[in-house]
């Protein structure tokens, strides 16, 4: 009886294997088409993996996915691939996400769209049974998307607060101002590289892999991942404290050398060892356990759709979105006139130069004009207008390196600050230290002025998708922050006299 069952199993495996070559060839063809059509985004992702230490772990994700698939090969041979029409919805969802990202100028959405399209290609050309068998490897592909750096400002503040708490316990006198900590030894900045974002992002990818490979219980998986991420955040705060404490006990140079060694070589490895050692006794999945039960997923009797028809529809779906994007770009071509600095009642232009030069950073802007104003009370305000005829990759109101903090001139983000409801307030700091309170206002097309980044992205996305007015502008009002409230007083007085921002935006976005 056992021999007969073995014979039937081998026969079924032979039948299943006979359908794989055609489907794999179709999958490779469609995958190559996706990678070629969206080559710019693929190259962009790989470049980020290679050049950014925050995402260098992503270089291993494709290898890990290959390993996860290899672990399931025995069961996959017992499944029959089928062309699955419903999988086109998965593919279309990725294409739509890419289009939304392209319209809003959000690289993370475009990158995510490419990954989802590749997942959708697997679903469309291999069928639901194979998708269920490969569900975790397909999900794990999301960790190829470089995302998470948006957490850096919040993590900088959290790390600074943890360090301050520990400095208090250690009896080290310190003062905190946003992400800057002052002690009798020196002035320390919790920079982006010290925020712990790179460790948190890498630990998330590693922790999710461990959850799948080492645990069966969802409760244990949740406890492990929460514990791993919490430990990572606390450990980074301890590292920042240790660096400042070392500087207090020795010298700043010695502390910097200590930080580089700990941060670059031992820190993450040590945290991982501690986490794995603590979790080891609770592993409930043995090495080599099957990731799925082929008997429950076997769908050989299911009749799939014609492979050539489904593959053709998939290719049309993939080609549609870049075509729409291109048409939208062509229809938005326009030229803007240089904006004029406004005349503000009670304020006069002044030639007095700031102690530390400041100019906002807006790469690729069509026009950027800037001036200084002073009133009879001695308030001095810097004012800038930035305009774009159309936003695109590297030419946008909201993006990495864009905005009030100009790193090339030594200005870095420090903390949030007061602003009117329709603006965005922040403190930026340069060496000295010198701080500025900056309030930014944005507008896309004929929409309302806003200070919310998500509103700007939404309005940009809508304008490009519906081929509407894509002109965009930013107004920045700034004053030197001396910590005595004078900057807030100057900004409030200037904004009160500036008048209606909507009218100012209309004047700034004049076309030729």
Backbone torsions as a table, in degrees:
resi	resn	phi	psi	omega
1	UNK	NA	-43.4	179.8
2	UNK	-63.7	-36.8	178.9
3	UNK	-64.9	-39.8	179.0
4	UNK	-64.9	-42.4	178.7
5	UNK	-63.4	-40.9	178.5
6	UNK	-63.0	-39.4	179.0
7	UNK	-64.4	-42.0	179.0
8	UNK	-65.6	-37.6	178.7
9	UNK	-63.7	-43.2	178.6
10	UNK	-66.0	-38.7	178.7
11	UNK	-64.5	-43.4	179.4
12	UNK	-63.4	-40.3	178.6
13	UNK	-62.5	-37.6	178.3
14	UNK	-64.3	-42.3	179.3
15	UNK	-64.3	-43.9	-179.9
16	UNK	-62.3	-45.8	-176.1
17	UNK	-63.0	-27.2	-177.3
18	UNK	-66.1	-22.5	-179.5
19	UNK	-89.8	-11.7	-174.1
20	UNK	-70.0	-42.9	-173.9
21	UNK	-55.8	-49.1	-178.4
22	UNK	-59.9	-44.2	-177.0
23	UNK	-69.8	-37.5	178.6
24	UNK	-68.4	-37.9	176.8
25	UNK	-63.5	-43.5	178.1
26	UNK	-63.4	-40.6	179.8
27	UNK	-64.8	-43.6	178.8
28	UNK	-62.9	-39.1	178.5
29	UNK	-64.7	-46.5	179.9
30	UNK	-66.9	-40.1	178.9
31	UNK	-63.3	-41.7	177.7
32	UNK	-63.0	-39.6	178.6
33	UNK	-62.5	-42.3	179.0
34	UNK	-63.3	-45.8	-179.5
35	UNK	-64.6	-33.9	-179.6
36	UNK	-75.8	-45.1	-178.0
37	UNK	-64.0	-38.9	-178.2
38	UNK	-108.8	37.9	-176.9
39	UNK	-59.4	-36.0	-179.2
40	UNK	-58.7	-42.7	-179.0
41	UNK	-73.9	-36.2	177.6
42	UNK	-63.9	-46.9	179.1
43	UNK	-63.3	-38.7	178.6
44	UNK	-61.5	-44.9	179.0
45	UNK	-62.1	-48.6	-177.8
46	UNK	-63.6	-37.5	177.7
47	UNK	-62.4	-41.7	177.8
48	UNK	-63.5	-43.6	178.0
49	UNK	-57.1	-42.4	-172.8
50	UNK	-77.2	-33.8	-171.6
51	UNK	-100.8	-22.0	-176.5
52	UNK	-104.1	122.3	178.7
53	UNK	-65.0	-22.6	178.4
54	UNK	-64.3	-31.6	-174.6
55	UNK	-118.7	17.4	-179.0
56	UNK	-65.0	-24.8	177.5
57	UNK	-65.0	-21.5	-179.7
58	UNK	-63.7	-22.3	178.5
59	UNK	-61.6	-24.9	-178.2
60	UNK	-91.2	-13.3	-175.2
61	UNK	-61.8	-47.1	177.5
62	UNK	-58.4	-36.6	178.0
63	UNK	-66.9	-40.6	178.1
64	UNK	-65.9	-37.7	177.3
65	UNK	-63.5	-42.7	177.0
66	UNK	-60.5	-40.4	178.4
67	UNK	-65.2	-41.9	179.1
68	UNK	-63.2	-39.7	177.6
69	UNK	-66.0	-42.3	179.6
70	UNK	-60.4	-36.8	178.9
71	UNK	-62.6	-22.9	-176.7
72	UNK	-103.2	5.3	-173.7
73	UNK	-60.4	-39.7	-179.2
74	UNK	-58.5	-43.0	179.2
75	UNK	-74.9	-33.6	-179.0
76	UNK	-63.5	-33.0	-179.7
77	UNK	-63.7	-20.0	-179.5
78	UNK	-92.4	3.9	179.4
79	UNK	-109.3	149.1	178.4
80	UNK	-101.8	120.2	176.1
81	UNK	-70.3	146.1	178.1
82	UNK	-139.5	149.8	172.1
83	UNK	-76.8	124.7	-170.4
84	UNK	-117.8	108.1	-177.0
85	UNK	-61.0	-38.4	-179.2
86	UNK	-63.1	-22.9	177.6
87	UNK	-64.3	-19.9	177.2
88	UNK	-61.7	-28.3	177.7
89	UNK	-65.6	-38.3	176.2
90	UNK	-63.1	-47.1	178.9
91	UNK	-61.5	-43.5	-179.7
92	UNK	-65.2	-34.6	177.9
93	UNK	-62.7	-40.8	176.8
94	UNK	-65.9	-40.3	178.9
95	UNK	-64.0	-41.6	179.0
96	UNK	-65.5	-41.1	178.4
97	UNK	-62.0	-40.9	177.2
98	UNK	-61.1	-43.0	-179.3
99	UNK	-63.4	-41.2	177.6
100	UNK	-63.6	-42.4	178.3
101	UNK	-65.2	-39.1	178.2
102	UNK	-65.9	-39.6	-179.4
103	UNK	-68.3	-38.9	-177.0
104	UNK	-88.3	-7.4	-176.2
105	UNK	71.8	31.8	-180.0
106	UNK	-107.6	104.3	-177.9
107	UNK	-61.8	-34.5	-177.9
108	UNK	-62.1	-35.2	178.2
109	UNK	-72.4	-38.8	177.4
110	UNK	-64.3	-44.5	179.2
111	UNK	-62.9	-44.1	177.6
112	UNK	-62.9	-36.5	178.0
113	UNK	-62.9	-40.3	178.4
114	UNK	-63.4	-43.6	179.3
115	UNK	-62.9	-43.5	-179.6
116	UNK	-66.4	-35.9	176.3
117	UNK	-63.3	-39.5	177.1
118	UNK	-65.8	-39.7	174.6
119	UNK	-62.2	-44.3	-179.9
120	UNK	-62.8	-33.0	176.7
121	UNK	-63.1	-41.1	176.5
122	UNK	-62.3	-46.3	-179.1
123	UNK	-63.7	-41.9	-175.7
124	UNK	-68.9	-39.8	-171.4
125	UNK	-101.8	-9.9	177.6
126	UNK	-115.3	-19.6	172.7
127	UNK	95.5	169.4	-172.8
128	UNK	-67.5	-34.7	-179.2
129	UNK	-64.3	-44.5	179.2
130	UNK	-66.5	-37.5	178.2
131	UNK	-61.3	-44.5	179.1
132	UNK	-63.7	-36.3	177.9
133	UNK	-68.2	-32.5	-176.7
134	UNK	-105.6	21.3	-172.3
135	UNK	-58.9	-45.7	-179.1
136	UNK	-69.7	-46.5	176.6
137	UNK	-57.1	-37.9	177.7
138	UNK	-65.4	-43.6	177.5
139	UNK	-62.6	-41.0	-175.9
140	UNK	-64.2	-19.8	178.1
141	UNK	-61.9	-22.2	178.4
142	UNK	-61.5	-24.5	-179.6
143	UNK	-73.8	-2.7	171.4
144	UNK	-77.4	-17.6	-178.1
145	UNK	-78.4	122.4	179.0
146	UNK	-71.6	93.6	-178.5
147	UNK	-136.5	149.1	177.9
148	UNK	125.5	-17.6	-179.8
149	UNK	-65.7	-17.3	177.6
150	UNK	-64.0	-19.0	-179.9
151	UNK	-80.1	-9.6	-172.2
152	UNK	-56.7	-46.8	180.0
153	UNK	-58.3	-44.6	179.9
154	UNK	-65.8	-39.4	179.7
155	UNK	-70.3	-32.6	175.2
156	UNK	-60.9	-46.5	179.9
157	UNK	-64.4	-41.8	179.7
158	UNK	-63.5	-44.4	179.3
159	UNK	-62.1	-41.7	179.4
160	UNK	-63.3	-39.8	-179.0
161	UNK	-69.4	-39.0	176.9
162	UNK	-63.8	-44.2	178.9
163	UNK	-61.0	-41.3	179.4
164	UNK	-64.0	-41.0	179.3
165	UNK	-60.9	-45.1	-179.2
166	UNK	-70.7	-34.6	176.1
167	UNK	-63.1	-37.2	176.6
168	UNK	-63.6	-43.0	177.4
169	UNK	-63.3	-34.2	-178.2
170	UNK	-82.9	-4.1	178.4
171	UNK	77.3	23.0	178.6
172	UNK	-94.1	117.7	178.8
173	UNK	-65.4	128.3	-176.5
174	UNK	-151.5	154.1	177.5
175	UNK	-128.8	136.0	-178.9
176	UNK	-112.8	137.7	175.4
177	UNK	-137.4	93.2	-175.6
178	UNK	67.9	-117.7	-180.0
179	UNK	-99.8	11.5	-178.8
180	UNK	-108.9	132.6	-179.5
181	UNK	-121.8	128.6	179.4
182	UNK	-112.4	129.8	175.0
183	UNK	-127.0	171.6	177.0
184	UNK	-59.6	-21.1	-178.1
185	UNK	-82.8	-35.3	-175.0
186	UNK	178.9	-167.7	-174.5
187	UNK	-121.2	118.6	-171.8
188	UNK	-117.7	138.3	176.6
189	UNK	-113.2	129.3	171.6
190	UNK	-84.8	87.8	-174.6
191	UNK	-75.5	175.3	179.6
192	UNK	-56.3	-40.5	-178.3
193	UNK	-66.3	-21.4	-178.7
194	UNK	-98.3	2.5	-175.4
195	UNK	-70.6	-20.2	-175.9
196	UNK	87.6	5.0	-177.9
197	UNK	-62.8	-40.7	-177.5
198	UNK	-63.2	-38.8	179.5
199	UNK	-72.4	-39.1	-179.7
200	UNK	-64.5	-42.3	-179.6
201	UNK	-66.7	-46.6	179.4
202	UNK	-65.5	-38.5	179.6
203	UNK	-66.3	-34.2	177.3
204	UNK	-62.8	-46.3	178.8
205	UNK	-62.9	-44.5	179.8
206	UNK	-66.7	-43.1	-177.8
207	UNK	-63.6	-40.6	178.6
208	UNK	-64.4	-39.8	177.2
209	UNK	-61.9	-45.1	178.9
210	UNK	-62.3	-40.1	178.9
211	UNK	-56.8	-40.7	-178.5
212	UNK	-76.7	-40.8	-172.7
213	UNK	-80.7	-32.9	-169.9
214	UNK	-109.9	-10.8	-176.4
215	UNK	-128.6	147.5	170.1
216	UNK	-106.1	-37.7	-177.0
217	UNK	-73.1	129.2	178.2
218	UNK	-67.3	-31.8	178.6
219	UNK	-65.6	-43.6	178.4
220	UNK	-65.9	-37.7	177.2
221	UNK	-60.8	-44.6	-178.8
222	UNK	-64.0	-43.4	179.8
223	UNK	-64.7	-41.1	-179.0
224	UNK	-64.0	-48.4	-176.5
225	UNK	-65.5	-42.6	178.8
226	UNK	-63.2	-42.3	179.2
227	UNK	-65.5	-40.1	-179.6
228	UNK	-63.8	-44.9	-177.8
229	UNK	-70.2	-39.8	178.0
230	UNK	-63.4	-43.3	178.1
231	UNK	-60.6	-39.1	-179.8
232	UNK	-63.0	-44.0	180.0
233	UNK	-65.6	-45.5	-179.4
234	UNK	-65.1	-41.2	-179.2
235	UNK	-63.4	-36.4	179.2
236	UNK	-68.3	-37.4	175.4
237	UNK	-63.5	-39.1	177.6
238	UNK	-65.0	-38.6	178.6
239	UNK	-62.6	-44.0	178.9
240	UNK	-63.3	-42.6	176.9
241	UNK	-60.3	-44.5	-177.3
242	UNK	-61.8	-37.5	179.7
243	UNK	-65.5	-45.1	-179.6
244	UNK	-68.0	-40.1	179.5
245	UNK	-64.5	-40.2	177.3
246	UNK	-61.4	-40.8	177.9
247	UNK	-64.6	-37.1	179.9
248	UNK	-66.9	-36.5	-177.1
249	UNK	-85.7	-25.1	-178.5
250	UNK	-124.4	-109.3	178.2
251	UNK	-136.7	163.2	178.6
252	UNK	-63.7	-41.0	-179.7
253	UNK	-61.9	-42.0	178.4
254	UNK	-63.8	-38.9	179.9
255	UNK	-66.7	-39.0	179.0
256	UNK	-64.8	-42.3	176.9
257	UNK	-62.6	-42.0	177.0
258	UNK	-61.3	-43.9	-177.9
259	UNK	-64.2	-42.2	-179.1
260	UNK	-62.5	-41.6	-179.8
261	UNK	-66.6	-50.6	-177.9
262	UNK	-63.3	-47.1	-174.2
263	UNK	-68.6	-38.3	-172.4
264	UNK	-87.5	-24.3	-170.4
265	UNK	-121.6	-45.3	-167.5
266	UNK	-106.6	-26.2	-167.1
267	UNK	-61.2	-59.1	-175.2
268	UNK	-64.9	-40.7	178.9
269	UNK	-61.2	-42.3	179.8
270	UNK	-64.1	-44.4	179.3
271	UNK	-61.8	-43.0	178.8
272	UNK	-61.6	-42.7	179.8
273	UNK	-62.5	-43.4	179.3
274	UNK	-62.4	-44.8	-178.4
275	UNK	-64.9	-45.7	-178.7
276	UNK	-66.8	-37.2	178.5
277	UNK	-64.4	-38.7	179.3
278	UNK	-71.0	-31.1	-176.1
279	UNK	-88.3	-19.9	-173.2
280	UNK	-50.5	-46.5	-177.8
281	UNK	-64.4	-14.9	-175.0
282	UNK	-102.5	1.4	176.9
283	UNK	-61.2	131.2	-179.9
284	UNK	-123.3	18.4	176.3
285	UNK	-128.6	127.8	-176.9
286	UNK	-84.4	147.9	175.7
287	UNK	-58.3	137.7	178.2
288	UNK	90.3	-5.7	177.1
289	UNK	-62.9	140.4	179.1
290	UNK	-64.2	140.3	178.2
291	UNK	-77.9	-13.2	179.5
292	UNK	-160.2	166.8	179.4
293	UNK	-103.6	107.7	-178.4
294	UNK	-59.1	-32.3	-179.1
295	UNK	-63.0	-33.1	-179.9
296	UNK	-80.3	-23.1	-177.2
297	UNK	-99.6	-11.3	-174.5
298	UNK	-61.2	121.2	-175.9
299	UNK	-131.5	43.8	-176.4
300	UNK	-62.8	-28.1	-176.6
301	UNK	-78.2	-12.2	-177.7
302	UNK	-74.5	131.9	-179.9
303	UNK	-90.3	118.2	179.0
304	UNK	-85.5	171.7	177.1
305	UNK	-78.0	162.6	177.5
306	UNK	-58.1	126.8	-174.6
307	UNK	-60.5	-43.1	-176.6
308	UNK	-65.5	-37.6	179.7
309	UNK	-67.2	-46.9	-178.8
310	UNK	-64.9	-41.3	178.5
311	UNK	-63.3	-39.6	177.7
312	UNK	-64.1	-43.7	177.9
313	UNK	-63.5	-36.9	178.4
314	UNK	-63.6	-42.3	-179.6
315	UNK	-66.1	-40.6	177.2
316	UNK	-61.0	-41.9	179.1
317	UNK	-60.5	-42.0	-178.5
318	UNK	-67.9	-37.7	-176.8
319	UNK	-75.9	-21.9	-172.4
320	UNK	-65.9	-40.2	-171.5
321	UNK	-71.6	-43.3	176.7
322	UNK	-65.2	-29.0	177.4
323	UNK	-65.3	-44.1	178.6
324	UNK	-63.0	-42.1	179.8
325	UNK	-60.8	-41.0	-178.6
326	UNK	-66.3	-42.2	178.7
327	UNK	-62.0	-41.2	179.4
328	UNK	-62.7	-39.2	178.6
329	UNK	-64.2	-44.3	-178.1
330	UNK	-62.8	-40.4	-177.2
331	UNK	-73.3	-14.7	-176.0
332	UNK	-97.5	2.2	-178.2
333	UNK	-61.8	123.9	178.3
334	UNK	-156.7	171.7	180.0
335	UNK	-130.6	135.7	-178.6
336	UNK	-103.6	147.6	172.3
337	UNK	-82.8	148.7	176.9
338	UNK	-60.5	132.1	179.8
339	UNK	-72.9	154.1	177.0
340	UNK	-100.2	144.3	173.1
341	UNK	-67.8	135.6	-174.7
342	UNK	-74.5	158.5	170.7
343	UNK	-93.3	119.5	-174.1
344	UNK	-110.5	118.9	-179.9
345	UNK	-56.8	131.8	178.6
346	UNK	86.0	-3.0	-178.6
347	UNK	-127.2	144.0	-179.6
348	UNK	-127.3	145.8	174.4
349	UNK	-60.0	142.4	179.4
350	UNK	-129.5	144.8	179.5
351	UNK	-93.6	1.4	-179.8
352	UNK	-62.8	128.3	-177.0
353	UNK	-89.2	145.6	176.6
354	UNK	-72.1	157.6	178.6
355	UNK	-61.1	-44.3	176.6
356	UNK	-118.6	119.4	-178.5
357	UNK	-58.0	144.6	177.7
358	UNK	-141.3	134.4	171.4
359	UNK	-145.6	133.5	179.5
360	UNK	-63.8	157.4	-177.6
361	UNK	-106.3	110.5	176.6
362	UNK	-137.2	86.6	-177.3
363	UNK	-62.6	138.8	175.2
364	UNK	76.7	7.4	180.0
365	UNK	-62.6	142.4	175.7
366	UNK	-68.8	-38.7	179.3
367	UNK	-146.1	141.4	172.2
368	UNK	-140.4	114.4	177.6
369	UNK	-118.8	145.0	-174.3
370	UNK	-145.8	146.1	177.6
371	UNK	-154.1	169.7	178.8
372	UNK	-118.2	140.9	179.6
373	UNK	-125.6	148.4	176.5
374	UNK	-135.8	147.7	176.1
375	UNK	-115.5	-178.6	-174.7
376	UNK	-68.9	-19.2	-178.9
377	UNK	-87.0	-0.2	179.0
378	UNK	91.5	3.9	176.6
379	UNK	-70.6	138.1	176.0
380	UNK	-125.1	130.4	-176.8
381	UNK	-131.1	137.3	172.2
382	UNK	-96.3	138.7	-174.6
383	UNK	-132.3	135.8	179.8
384	UNK	-140.6	144.6	173.8
385	UNK	-123.8	131.7	179.4
386	UNK	-124.4	134.2	-179.7
387	UNK	-131.9	146.1	175.1
388	UNK	-129.6	131.8	173.1
389	UNK	-69.4	-34.7	177.0
390	UNK	-159.1	136.3	177.3
391	UNK	-85.4	149.7	175.7
392	UNK	-156.1	-177.3	-178.8
393	UNK	-57.1	122.6	-179.2
394	UNK	82.2	-4.6	178.2
395	UNK	-130.9	81.5	-173.3
396	UNK	-150.9	157.5	179.6
397	UNK	-69.6	-42.4	-177.4
398	UNK	-117.0	120.1	-179.8
399	UNK	-178.9	173.2	-179.1
400	UNK	-62.8	126.7	179.2
401	UNK	80.3	0.0	180.0
402	UNK	-99.2	140.8	175.5
403	UNK	127.6	-156.4	-173.2
404	UNK	-71.4	-37.7	-177.0
405	UNK	-80.5	108.8	-178.9
406	UNK	-100.9	100.2	-176.0
407	UNK	-62.7	-32.2	-178.8
408	UNK	-64.7	-27.4	177.5
409	UNK	-98.1	7.3	175.2
410	UNK	90.1	9.6	-179.7
411	UNK	-94.6	130.2	178.9
412	UNK	-127.5	152.2	177.5
413	UNK	-66.1	139.1	-178.6
414	UNK	-116.9	-50.1	-177.6
415	UNK	-168.1	162.9	172.8
416	UNK	-67.7	162.7	-179.7
417	UNK	-151.5	172.9	-178.3
418	UNK	-62.1	146.9	171.5
419	UNK	-157.3	161.1	171.5
420	UNK	-63.1	164.6	-177.5
421	UNK	-57.6	-30.2	-177.6
422	UNK	-97.5	16.3	-178.8
423	UNK	-126.4	177.1	178.1
424	UNK	-126.0	116.6	-178.1
425	UNK	-103.4	142.3	178.8
426	UNK	-157.5	155.0	173.8
427	UNK	-104.5	129.0	173.9
428	UNK	-118.0	151.1	-172.5
429	UNK	-133.4	142.3	175.1
430	UNK	-122.5	170.3	-179.3
431	UNK	-57.7	142.6	178.7
432	UNK	148.8	-55.0	-6.9
433	UNK	-85.4	149.1	174.7
434	UNK	-125.1	131.2	-178.5
435	UNK	-116.4	150.5	175.9
436	UNK	-128.5	141.3	170.5
437	UNK	-99.3	117.5	-177.1
438	UNK	-118.4	134.7	174.1
439	UNK	-117.8	125.9	-176.6
440	UNK	-114.4	140.9	175.4
441	UNK	-127.1	140.6	-177.4
442	UNK	-127.9	154.5	174.8
443	UNK	-152.1	138.2	176.4
444	UNK	-122.0	123.0	179.1
445	UNK	61.5	-130.2	-178.7
446	UNK	-104.3	19.2	-179.6
447	UNK	-77.1	176.5	179.3
448	UNK	-77.2	153.3	175.4
449	UNK	-66.6	138.6	-177.8
450	UNK	-145.9	160.9	174.1
451	UNK	-113.8	0.7	-176.6
452	UNK	-89.3	125.5	-179.4
453	UNK	-59.9	-39.6	-178.6
454	UNK	-66.8	-32.7	175.9
455	UNK	-65.5	-40.2	179.5
456	UNK	-63.5	-46.0	179.6
457	UNK	-63.7	-40.9	178.7
458	UNK	-63.3	-46.3	-179.1
459	UNK	-66.2	-37.8	176.9
460	UNK	-63.7	-45.0	180.0
461	UNK	-60.6	-46.2	-179.4
462	UNK	-62.4	-44.1	-178.3
463	UNK	-62.4	-40.7	-178.0
464	UNK	-76.3	-39.6	-179.1
465	UNK	-66.3	-40.3	-177.1
466	UNK	-95.8	5.9	178.2
467	UNK	56.2	47.4	178.7
468	UNK	-99.3	-169.8	-179.9
469	UNK	-61.1	119.5	-175.7
470	UNK	-107.5	8.1	177.1
471	UNK	-62.1	145.5	-176.6
472	UNK	-143.7	149.6	-179.6
473	UNK	-151.6	160.5	175.7
474	UNK	-134.4	141.7	173.5
475	UNK	-118.5	127.4	179.5
476	UNK	-123.2	128.1	178.1
477	UNK	-119.6	129.4	-170.6
478	UNK	-141.3	148.9	174.5
479	UNK	-145.3	147.7	178.1
480	UNK	-65.2	130.4	-177.4
481	UNK	-98.2	112.1	-179.1
482	UNK	-100.5	6.5	178.3
483	UNK	79.3	7.3	-178.3
484	UNK	-112.5	9.3	179.2
485	UNK	86.7	-4.9	-177.2
486	UNK	-66.6	-32.6	179.0
487	UNK	-65.1	-44.3	178.1
488	UNK	-61.0	-43.0	-179.9
489	UNK	-61.8	-43.8	-179.2
490	UNK	-64.1	-44.1	-178.4
491	UNK	-66.3	-42.1	179.4
492	UNK	-64.1	-41.8	179.7
493	UNK	-65.5	-43.1	-178.8
494	UNK	-65.3	-45.3	-179.0
495	UNK	-65.0	-33.6	177.7
496	UNK	-65.6	-35.9	-178.7
497	UNK	-87.8	-16.8	-176.0
498	UNK	-67.3	-31.8	178.9
499	UNK	94.7	-161.8	-174.7
500	UNK	-72.1	121.4	-178.8
501	UNK	-70.3	-29.0	178.8
502	UNK	-62.9	-43.2	178.4
503	UNK	-65.2	-39.5	178.7
504	UNK	-64.1	-38.3	178.4
505	UNK	-66.2	-41.3	178.6
506	UNK	-59.5	-42.5	-178.7
507	UNK	-67.9	-34.6	-177.5
508	UNK	-73.4	-25.0	-174.9
509	UNK	-101.7	32.2	178.0
510	UNK	-70.2	137.8	178.5
511	UNK	-96.6	160.5	178.9
512	UNK	-74.5	NA	NA
